[in-house]
Amino acid sequence: GAPQHQAASDGRLAGYDRIILLHMPMVCSRSVRAVLCHCRFQTALKKHSIDSVRTVRSSRSRSRGCSEAACQPRTEPRKLGSYVVSDLNIRNLGSDARHALRRDLWEHGLLVLKTGSVMTASELETFARDTFGNEVLPIQAPRDSKIPDELYSPFVALMGNPKGLEQLRPSNSEARVGTQIWHVDKQPLPKQGPPEDKPYVAMMHVIQNAFPGHATSFLDMRTAQENLTSSRQAWWLAQSMWHLDPFGANRDKCLRALHPLVHHHVFTGKLSLHVGPSRERSILQGMEKDTQEMQEANWCYLVDEAASVGDVYHHVWEHGDLVIWDNSQLLHRSNPYDKSEHLRKALRVGVICAEE
């Protein structure tokens, strides 16, 4: 919905004893390379590689970010979305296995766990605490009496339209609103200065997908930073963004903190572009006095640039999938579906992790 503006030369607007791991690292050529590994958690997932090639059941594409142009699949493999763990009983993991999951999440940005079964909300909360620590963020809403016990936890959000089909007013199916726009998950506002050295981990577990093929999209801000030209890398490195409190009701009066546009990951040292919470809650330093329309349009311009060079992965949900991602490395967005025709139930939990 943001209007088009001419870009100025400075880049502003003139506006993660039994598991099968499929690990497809980034490659520069178009050939598909994969390593199929059989691992034992009791030996801290010591990998024994054998030659194998498999197809990752996912689609990847480049997208134009907030311009919302149609995404076209591409054939070359990328890191994001290619790290898949199958036949994993997450209810019975040892400390070595949990450490391995964390390590791989920091390296890959996103893990797809094929659990093969549906978890309750309390089971998902327990997994999050046991794997990433006890800084699990509570849900900022009272319990709905119509929600069954297996789908309720005060720390797990219930997503979609779990109470049934909704009669909605006619809408533009191409228009994106709310969480359908690129964003990071809501978290307490970090203190002024560099972000705290605690990655914010989110995970989603779909109980019922809206329809076969419905997906959630992820944008890799680490590959985006790596693929920028040297001059654009220098520009991003020199900029800062105001992060507005995502829980504050008044945009103009809510708390805010200034953070660099380029983030150094505390556990890997890798750089990622870091554009702030969302279109509405991010203001580039130097644009404080501009209109909100201009501020949001500029944010979209920066996300467009990141999406044009970064890896975009569309995860098509299957029964029992648990997707875990590191918000300090990725943006994500839901994809539209007709809530008057399709029912979707999903569980989401967020935890601030201080453990490597």
C-alpha positions as CSV (number, residue, x, y, z in Angstrom):
1,G,0.0,0.0,0.0
2,A,2.9,2.4,0.3
3,P,3.3,4.8,-2.6
4,Q,6.2,4.7,-5.0
5,H,9.0,7.2,-4.4
6,Q,12.2,8.0,-6.2
7,A,15.3,6.7,-4.3
8,A,18.0,9.2,-3.5
9,S,21.6,8.4,-4.0
10,D,22.3,7.8,-0.3
11,G,19.8,4.9,-0.3
12,R,17.0,6.8,1.5
13,L,13.8,7.8,-0.1
14,A,13.5,11.2,-1.5
15,G,11.7,10.2,-0.5
16,Y,17.9,-25.5,12.7
17,D,20.1,-43.0,18.9
18,R,17.8,-41.7,15.6
19,I,17.6,-39.0,13.3
20,I,18.1,-38.2,9.7
21,L,19.6,-34.9,8.8
22,L,19.3,-33.4,5.4
23,H,21.9,-30.6,5.2
24,M,22.2,-28.7,2.0
25,P,24.7,-25.9,2.5
26,M,24.8,-22.8,0.2
27,V,26.6,-23.4,-3.0
28,C,27.6,-21.1,-5.8
29,S,26.9,-23.4,-8.7
30,R,23.5,-24.5,-9.8
31,S,24.3,-28.2,-9.1
32,V,22.4,-29.8,-6.2
33,R,24.7,-31.0,-3.4
34,A,23.6,-32.6,-0.2
35,V,24.9,-34.6,2.7
36,L,22.7,-37.2,4.3
37,C,23.9,-37.8,7.8
38,H,23.1,-40.4,10.4
39,C,23.7,-39.1,13.9
40,R,23.6,-40.2,17.6
41,F,22.7,-37.5,20.0
42,Q,24.7,-39.1,22.8
43,T,27.8,-38.2,20.9
44,A,26.7,-34.6,20.5
45,L,25.5,-35.3,16.9
46,K,28.9,-36.3,15.5
47,K,28.2,-36.4,11.8
48,H,29.2,-39.3,9.5
49,S,28.7,-38.2,6.0
50,I,27.7,-40.3,3.0
51,D,27.1,-39.2,-0.6
52,S,23.4,-38.7,-1.3
53,V,21.2,-36.3,-3.1
54,R,17.6,-35.6,-2.1
55,T,15.0,-33.1,-3.0
56,V,14.0,-30.6,-0.3
57,R,10.2,-30.3,-0.3
58,S,10.2,-26.6,-0.3
59,S,10.2,-23.8,-2.8
60,R,12.5,-20.9,-2.9
61,S,12.2,-17.8,-4.8
62,R,13.4,-14.2,-5.0
63,S,10.8,-11.6,-4.1
64,R,10.5,-7.9,-4.2
65,G,9.6,-7.5,-0.6
66,C,6.9,-4.9,0.2
67,S,6.2,-4.5,-3.5
68,E,4.5,-7.9,-3.1
69,A,5.3,-9.0,-6.7
70,A,4.6,-12.6,-7.6
71,C,7.5,-14.8,-6.3
72,Q,9.1,-17.1,-9.0
73,P,10.6,-20.4,-8.0
74,R,14.3,-20.8,-8.6
75,T,16.4,-23.9,-9.1
76,E,19.7,-23.2,-7.3
77,P,19.8,-24.5,-3.7
78,R,20.2,-22.1,-0.8
79,K,20.9,-22.4,2.9
80,L,17.5,-21.2,4.2
81,G,14.9,-23.9,4.5
82,S,17.3,-26.7,3.4
83,Y,18.2,-27.9,6.9
84,V,15.5,-30.5,7.6
85,V,15.4,-32.9,10.6
86,S,13.2,-36.0,10.2
87,D,12.0,-38.8,12.6
88,L,12.7,-36.7,15.6
89,N,11.0,-37.3,19.0
90,I,11.3,-33.9,20.5
91,R,9.6,-35.0,23.7
92,N,12.7,-37.0,24.7
93,L,15.9,-35.1,23.8
94,G,19.0,-35.0,25.9
95,S,21.1,-31.9,26.6
96,D,23.6,-32.7,23.8
97,A,20.8,-32.9,21.3
98,R,19.3,-29.6,22.4
99,H,22.7,-27.9,22.2
100,A,23.1,-29.3,18.7
101,L,19.7,-27.8,17.7
102,R,20.7,-24.4,19.1
103,R,24.1,-24.5,17.3
104,D,22.5,-25.4,14.0
105,L,19.8,-22.7,14.4
106,W,22.5,-20.0,14.9
107,E,24.3,-21.2,11.8
108,H,21.3,-21.8,9.5
109,G,18.8,-19.3,10.7
110,L,15.9,-21.7,10.3
111,L,15.2,-25.4,11.1
112,V,12.4,-27.6,9.9
113,L,11.6,-30.4,12.3
114,K,9.5,-33.2,10.8
115,T,8.0,-34.6,14.0
116,G,5.2,-36.6,12.4
117,S,2.8,-35.8,15.1
118,V,0.8,-33.0,16.6
119,M,1.8,-31.4,19.9
120,T,-0.3,-29.7,22.5
121,A,0.4,-26.1,23.5
122,S,1.9,-27.2,26.8
123,E,4.2,-29.7,25.1
124,L,5.4,-26.9,22.7
125,E,6.1,-24.6,25.7
126,T,8.0,-27.4,27.5
127,F,10.1,-28.0,24.4
128,A,10.9,-24.3,24.0
129,R,11.9,-23.9,27.7
130,D,14.0,-27.1,27.7
131,T,15.8,-26.2,24.5
132,F,16.2,-22.5,24.6
133,G,15.7,-21.4,28.2
134,N,13.0,-20.0,30.5
135,E,12.7,-16.5,29.0
136,V,9.5,-17.5,27.2
137,L,7.4,-14.5,26.4
138,P,3.8,-14.6,27.8
139,I,0.8,-14.0,25.6
140,Q,-0.7,-10.5,25.9
141,A,-4.3,-11.6,25.8
142,P,-6.8,-13.3,28.2
143,R,-7.8,-17.0,27.6
144,D,-10.7,-17.5,25.3
145,S,-13.2,-20.0,26.9
146,K,-14.0,-21.5,23.5
147,I,-10.4,-22.7,23.1
148,P,-9.8,-26.4,24.2
149,D,-7.3,-27.2,26.8
150,E,-4.8,-28.9,24.4
151,L,-4.5,-25.7,22.5
152,Y,-4.0,-23.4,25.5
153,S,-0.9,-22.2,27.3
154,P,-0.4,-18.7,28.7
155,F,2.9,-18.7,26.8
156,V,1.7,-20.1,23.4
157,A,-0.2,-18.1,20.9
158,L,-3.0,-19.7,18.9
159,M,-2.9,-18.5,15.3
160,G,-5.3,-18.7,12.4
161,N,-9.1,-19.0,12.8
162,P,-9.3,-21.9,15.3
163,K,-12.8,-21.2,16.4
164,G,-14.3,-21.8,13.0
165,L,-14.9,-20.2,9.6
166,E,-15.4,-16.5,9.7
167,Q,-17.8,-14.4,7.6
168,L,-15.7,-11.6,6.3
169,R,-16.3,-8.6,4.2
170,P,-15.1,-8.9,0.6
171,S,-11.4,-8.0,0.5
172,N,-8.6,-7.7,-2.0
173,S,-6.8,-11.1,-2.0
174,E,-3.7,-9.5,-3.4
175,A,-3.4,-6.9,-0.6
176,R,-1.3,-7.7,2.4
177,V,-2.1,-6.5,5.9
178,G,-0.7,-7.1,9.4
179,T,1.4,-10.2,9.7
180,Q,1.2,-10.8,6.0
181,I,3.8,-8.0,5.6
182,W,7.5,-8.7,6.4
183,H,8.2,-8.3,10.1
184,V,10.0,-9.8,13.1
185,D,7.9,-11.2,16.0
186,K,7.0,-8.8,18.8
187,Q,9.4,-8.8,21.7
188,P,10.2,-6.4,24.5
189,L,12.1,-3.3,23.2
190,P,15.9,-3.7,23.6
191,K,17.8,-1.1,25.5
192,Q,19.4,1.8,23.7
193,G,22.5,0.8,21.7
194,P,23.5,-2.6,20.2
195,P,20.8,-5.3,20.5
196,E,21.2,-7.5,23.6
197,D,23.2,-10.6,23.0
198,K,20.1,-12.9,23.3
199,P,18.6,-14.0,20.0
200,Y,14.8,-14.0,20.0
201,V,13.8,-17.5,18.8
202,A,10.3,-18.2,17.5
203,M,8.7,-21.5,16.5
204,M,5.5,-22.4,14.9
205,H,3.6,-25.8,14.8
206,V,0.7,-26.1,12.5
207,I,-2.2,-28.2,13.8
208,Q,-4.3,-27.8,10.7
209,N,-3.1,-26.1,7.5
210,A,-5.5,-23.8,5.7
211,F,-5.2,-25.9,2.5
212,P,-2.5,-28.1,0.8
213,G,0.3,-25.8,-0.3
214,H,-0.3,-23.0,2.1
215,A,3.0,-21.6,3.2
216,T,4.8,-19.2,5.5
217,S,7.6,-17.1,3.9
218,F,11.0,-16.2,5.4
219,L,13.6,-13.7,4.2
220,D,17.2,-14.4,5.0
221,M,18.8,-11.1,6.1
222,R,22.2,-12.7,6.5
223,T,22.5,-13.6,2.8
224,A,21.0,-10.3,2.0
225,Q,23.9,-8.5,3.7
226,E,26.4,-10.9,2.1
227,N,25.1,-10.3,-1.4
228,L,24.9,-6.5,-1.3
229,T,27.5,-4.6,-3.3
230,S,30.4,-3.3,-1.3
231,S,29.1,0.3,-1.5
232,R,25.7,-0.7,-0.3
233,Q,27.2,-2.8,2.5
234,A,29.1,0.3,3.6
235,W,25.9,2.4,3.5
236,W,23.9,0.0,5.6
237,L,26.7,-0.3,8.1
238,A,26.7,3.4,8.6
239,Q,22.9,3.7,9.3
240,S,20.7,3.2,12.4
241,M,17.0,2.6,12.8
242,W,14.7,3.7,15.6
243,H,12.8,0.6,17.0
244,L,9.5,1.6,18.4
245,D,7.9,-0.5,21.2
246,P,5.7,-3.0,19.4
247,F,3.4,-3.2,22.5
248,G,3.0,0.6,22.8
249,A,-0.4,1.8,21.7
250,N,0.6,5.3,20.6
251,R,3.2,5.3,17.9
252,D,4.3,8.9,18.5
253,K,4.6,8.6,22.3
254,C,5.8,5.0,22.8
255,L,9.3,4.0,23.9
256,R,11.9,3.7,21.2
257,A,15.5,2.7,20.9
258,L,18.2,3.3,18.3
259,H,20.0,0.3,16.8
260,P,22.4,-0.2,13.9
261,L,21.0,-1.4,10.6
262,V,23.6,-4.2,10.6
263,H,23.6,-6.8,13.4
264,H,26.5,-8.9,14.6
265,H,25.2,-12.3,15.8
266,V,26.5,-13.0,19.3
267,F,27.2,-16.7,18.7
268,T,28.5,-16.8,15.1
269,G,29.8,-13.3,14.5
270,K,28.0,-13.2,11.2
271,L,26.4,-10.0,9.9
272,S,22.7,-9.6,9.1
273,L,20.6,-6.6,8.0
274,H,18.4,-5.4,10.9
275,V,15.5,-3.2,9.9
276,G,13.5,-3.2,13.1
277,P,10.2,-4.7,14.2
278,S,7.9,-3.8,11.3
279,R,6.9,-1.2,8.8
280,E,4.8,0.7,11.3
281,R,7.3,0.4,14.2
282,S,10.6,1.4,12.5
283,I,12.0,4.8,11.6
284,L,15.3,5.3,9.8
285,Q,17.5,7.8,11.7
286,G,17.3,11.1,10.0
287,M,13.6,10.7,9.0
288,E,12.2,11.5,12.4
289,K,10.4,14.6,11.2
290,D,9.1,13.1,8.0
291,T,5.5,11.9,7.7
292,Q,4.6,8.4,8.8
293,E,3.8,7.6,5.1
294,M,7.3,8.5,4.1
295,Q,8.9,6.6,7.0
296,E,7.0,3.5,6.1
297,A,7.7,3.8,2.4
298,N,11.4,4.2,3.2
299,W,11.3,1.0,5.3
300,C,9.6,-0.8,2.5
301,Y,12.3,0.4,0.1
302,L,15.0,-1.0,2.4
303,V,13.2,-4.4,2.7
304,D,12.7,-4.4,-1.1
305,E,16.5,-4.1,-1.5
306,A,17.1,-6.9,1.1
307,A,14.6,-9.2,-0.6
308,S,16.2,-8.5,-4.1
309,V,19.5,-10.0,-3.0
310,G,18.6,-12.2,0.0
311,D,17.2,-15.8,0.0
312,V,13.4,-16.1,0.3
313,Y,12.1,-19.4,1.4
314,H,8.4,-20.5,1.4
315,H,7.7,-23.3,3.9
316,V,4.8,-25.4,2.7
317,W,3.3,-26.9,5.9
318,E,2.9,-30.6,6.3
319,H,1.5,-32.7,9.2
320,G,3.6,-32.4,12.3
321,D,6.0,-29.7,11.1
322,L,7.7,-27.5,13.6
323,V,9.6,-24.6,12.2
324,I,12.1,-22.7,14.4
325,W,13.7,-19.5,13.3
326,D,16.1,-16.8,14.7
327,N,14.4,-13.4,14.5
328,S,17.8,-11.7,14.5
329,Q,18.6,-13.2,11.1
330,L,15.2,-13.4,9.4
331,L,12.1,-11.5,8.5
332,H,8.9,-13.6,7.9
333,R,5.3,-13.2,6.8
334,S,2.2,-15.2,6.7
335,N,0.4,-15.7,3.4
336,P,-3.2,-14.8,2.8
337,Y,-6.1,-17.3,2.8
338,D,-9.8,-17.0,2.8
339,K,-11.0,-17.5,6.4
340,S,-14.6,-17.9,5.3
341,E,-13.6,-21.0,3.3
342,H,-10.5,-22.4,5.0
343,L,-9.7,-23.3,8.7
344,R,-6.2,-22.9,10.0
345,K,-4.9,-23.8,13.5
346,A,-1.3,-23.1,14.5
347,L,0.7,-22.7,17.7
348,R,3.5,-20.2,18.1
349,V,5.9,-19.6,21.0
350,G,8.8,-17.1,21.4
351,V,11.8,-17.3,23.7
352,I,14.7,-15.1,24.3
353,C,17.8,-17.4,24.3
354,A,21.1,-16.7,26.1
355,E,22.5,-20.1,25.7
356,E,24.9,-20.9,22.8
